[in-house]
Amino acid sequence: MVTAETAASARGKTAETKAVVQVKSEVIALRRAGSYYVMTLTAAGIPELTRPGHFVAVSCGGDDGATLLRRAFSIHNVASRGVYGGTLDIVFSVVGKGTRWLSERHRHDSVEIVGPLGRPFALPRQPVSCILVAGGYGSAPMFMLAEALRARGCRVDVVLGASTEDKLFGVLDAKRIAATLTLTTDDGSVGERGRVTDLLPAVLERTDADVVYACGPMPMLARVAEVAHAHGAHAQCLVEESMACGTGICMTCVLPVIGDDGVTRMLRSCTDGPVFRADRVRWADIGTVPPDAYGAPAVEESS
Amino acid sequence: MTRAVITREPRRDTSLDRPDFDMSANVGGVTLPDAVLTASGCAAAGRELEPFLDLERIGAVVTKSVMLAPRSGRPTPRMAETPSGMLNSIGLQGPGIDVFLERDLRWLRDRGIRTVVSIAGGSVDEFTKLAQKLRHVEGLSAIEVNISCPNVEDRGQVFACEPSAAAAVLSTVRRNTMPSVPVLAKLSPDVTDIVEIARSVVAAGADGLSLINTLLGMVIDVDTMRPALAGVTGGLSGPAIRPVAVRCVYQVHAALPDVPILGMGGIRHGVDALEFILAGASAVSVGTATFNDPSAPERVSRQLAWALLDRGFTSLADAVGYAHRAPDTVARPAASVEPEVVDVLDEEPVADVAER
């Protein structure tokens, strides 16, 4: 909460009110990419505000639908000009009622979105060497990040992994943008057999990278944090935590994060994240309230 | 006074236009210029909604229930979506009253945003201390006393379900706060007879009632074959609970027609809010719908104003409890009547509970 306050006050009222917009979007395109969908939406006002790591909260099911909660998706790509006057791309996989509804949208259907939300990736001031690690469609926000890093003269190496080939996202884009691309699949059908975190130490040693950026499932991020720490690299992780609103009011997407003052707080992934410093997240304690957390019950609750 | 007996289709809400219509609401002695408020726990302390809403324009921001001490809340998962609703198990995460007053309330007051402060406690003593902290705070629109959170140690049962315990809390809060600030009791629908609890807290000094809190619910994850929430049970909210909430408001208004009710539970559109007003609520809170649409409170207010105007009301206050009136003595016009023609009664409906 202290972090949220600092962020909000730093932006000031004027910036705060203009930093995020709620728009009725039109579906411009929906295409398959392996086992994922890529949706292009009109998003007037959002592209110019978007930084790598930002996300949008999408309303699924229409004005009277039974799926009330917003679905959060990393912004994959933006175009601020063109026939549609600003568009963005999201990547999703059909996992429940909301994403099924999204996958059934057609061109010209309307979808309501709020964005850009969250705190984006912090970019290095110096042209340092960076590794981007992603699992599954966790790679979606990484291409905008890679562009931004390259624009600053950073070397970018990419490690993408998934259980199977059809769950790798953005391999061609990664080949185009990365100094080197390492691919892994659990079954070895493409690239190396194994997990991204099995290959990450070798890439770190080879590139001597200063910064690791990661997005993917929590266990992967936890392991990335360990590996980066062992190599003395700074790491930032974009967490995929389920949210009900995306705007900071529901308090469901919390995880234990250590603040500058050394105190652990249950911080919201939406407003304090979704990007966190890897060394600040208490990965092993996610899904719990650590007894030393700010405001934790003195005695374990029995419910 | 005249009222329409024909209803038209609610006007489409495609613009930001709102009619010039008296939406003011009396909530326990304080008049708010608009009858649509946020709901406790669904708006944090207001700031997060600033990009989406004119917070100074809505009835008031009802802040998330605050306790005496900082509180981490429950572990995750804290949320499960359900048909037309959700279960939450947050467990009253919050900064504690001191930080709340210094940081969150200050932010609201600096901007002139009307505020209803919601308080929650684990004991009568904690409620007393919270009330004392608020005693010298000027300009509060009301204090909402949350005696019905299902996500605390005893699931709120001690205060929410026991008329005498509920009365003890309301009595101490009323005694220890500024008399000019209305005190509202937020009640749980998970009781045998909500009217009994309502009578009890009103007798203890509550100036109004907030109806309703969430219903205790549970979801089992069929993949893990365990409860979906870390807290096992959670509070059910959203349009799924609206009929329960409307029933509670209707029953309590029938029994206590002079007690102002802040109605809530599944309000998503203006016509949903209208149901509550007709059932007897003087004002409404928009809660879970704000997760879906962060501008919902302002939109609902606009839609409600149109819906009331379309039905021939001249102010929101005139519609409060209108569903309680006696059966119509004038035959309804045939369906073939032009929908634009608003047929107005010449005389007052025979019995109007709202004006008794």
Contacts between the chains, C-beta under 8 A, distances in Angstrom:
chain1	res1	chain2	res2	distance
A	1	B	95	6.0
A	5	B	103	6.8
A	8	B	47	6.4
A	13	B	50	7.7
A	16	B	50	6.3
A	16	B	51	6.5
A	17	B	50	6.0
A	17	B	51	5.1
A	18	B	51	7.6
A	19	B	51	6.8
A	20	B	51	4.8
A	20	B	52	7.9
A	21	B	51	7.6
A	22	B	51	8.0
A	22	B	52	5.6
A	22	B	293	7.7
A	22	B	294	6.3
A	22	B	295	6.1
A	59	B	292	5.8
A	59	B	293	6.9
A	63	B	269	7.6
A	64	B	268	7.9
A	64	B	269	8.0
A	66	B	83	4.9
A	66	B	84	4.5
A	67	B	81	6.5
A	68	B	81	7.0
A	68	B	84	6.5
A	68	B	85	6.5
A	68	B	86	6.4
A	68	B	238	5.3
A	68	B	239	7.3
A	68	B	268	7.9
A	68	B	288	6.4
A	68	B	289	7.3
A	68	B	291	6.8
A	68	B	292	4.9
A	69	B	79	7.6
A	69	B	81	5.0
A	69	B	86	6.0
A	69	B	291	5.9
A	69	B	292	6.8
A	70	B	291	6.5
A	70	B	292	6.5
A	96	B	81	7.9
A	97	B	81	7.9
A	98	B	81	7.9
A	112	B	293	7.4
A	114	B	52	7.6
A	114	B	294	6.4
A	241	B	76	7.7
A	242	B	77	7.2
A	242	B	79	7.0
A	244	B	79	5.1
A	244	B	81	7.7
A	244	B	86	6.3
A	244	B	88	7.6
A	244	B	291	4.9
A	245	B	290	7.4
A	245	B	291	3.9
A	245	B	292	7.9
A	245	B	294	7.3
A	247	B	48	5.5
A	247	B	49	7.3
A	247	B	52	7.5
A	247	B	291	7.9
A	247	B	294	5.2
A	248	B	44	6.1
A	248	B	48	3.9
A	249	B	42	6.1
A	249	B	43	5.6
A	249	B	44	4.7
A	249	B	48	5.1
A	249	B	49	6.7
A	249	B	290	6.4
A	249	B	291	6.8
A	249	B	294	7.5
A	250	B	42	7.4
A	250	B	79	7.0
A	250	B	88	7.2
A	250	B	90	7.8
A	250	B	291	5.3
A	251	B	41	7.9
A	251	B	44	7.5
A	251	B	64	7.7
A	251	B	73	6.8
A	251	B	78	7.2
A	251	B	90	4.8
A	251	B	93	5.4
A	252	B	76	7.3
A	252	B	77	7.7
A	252	B	78	4.4
A	252	B	79	3.8
A	252	B	88	6.6
A	252	B	90	6.9
A	253	B	76	7.7
A	254	B	73	7.0
A	254	B	76	6.3
A	254	B	78	7.3
A	254	B	93	7.1
A	255	B	76	7.1
A	265	B	72	7.8
A	266	B	72	5.1
A	266	B	73	6.1
A	266	B	93	6.2
A	271	B	48	6.9
A	286	B	76	7.4
A	287	B	75	5.8
A	287	B	76	5.5
A	287	B	77	7.7
A	287	B	230	6.8
A	288	B	75	4.9
A	289	B	72	4.8
A	289	B	73	7.0
A	289	B	74	6.9
A	289	B	75	5.1
A	293	B	72	4.9
A	294	B	70	5.8
A	294	B	72	6.3
A	295	B	69	6.9
A	295	B	70	3.6
A	295	B	71	4.4
A	295	B	72	4.0
A	295	B	73	7.7
A	295	B	93	7.3
A	295	B	94	7.7
A	295	B	95	7.9
A	295	B	96	7.3
A	296	B	72	4.5
A	297	B	72	7.3
A	301	B	74	7.4
A	301	B	91	7.9
A	301	B	153	6.2
A	303	B	74	8.0
A	303	B	153	7.4
A	303	B	231	5.6
A	303	B	232	5.9
A	303	B	233	7.5
